[in-house]
């Protein structure tokens, strides 16, 4: 296998069919090749039939990993402490850990010691995000409310004292939270003093 030829693949990540065309080999041979190259640490498997060159993986920026997080499970958007850290709303730092909200299932994916965590949310709460720099991410307020929601379900923990409420629109939170269950609203009411201090 000519590694220099592989490095000429322009796409950041690709499937077996694309590798088949690029190397002019059969689909079956491409699948075998991908499996072998993963074992040789030349390719990194992102999900079924989706790979990236290890050299490219090693230099991915945080934002490029956000793009991959959207691709590994679709649909999904970056949220919770990952988004709040990205917006510099929290002092809780996250390294090699990307949290997303998903519509279909909760799961955790580990790739090269990086954790991609997906939390399933009810369809009527799947909103409040937009595309930024090629990845989907929650607004500051929605990321906070997603965290509060899962905290109210006892499925998530975060330190409210780490949140800089000066960077959040609390009036908007007050408006959006009406869409959330009463349990989440009550939690906001009991902890809302953090936003007023």
Secondary structure, 3 states (H helix, E strand, C coil): CCHHHHCCCCCCCECHHHHHHHHCCCHHHHHHHHHHHHHCCCEEEEECCEEEEHHHHHCCCHHHHHHHHHHHCCCEEECHHHHHHHCCCECCCCCCEEEEEECCCCEEEEECCEEEEEEECCHHHCCCEEEECCEEEECHHHHHHHHHHHHHCCCCCCCHHHECHHHCCHHHHHHHHHHCCHHHHHHHHHHCHHHHC
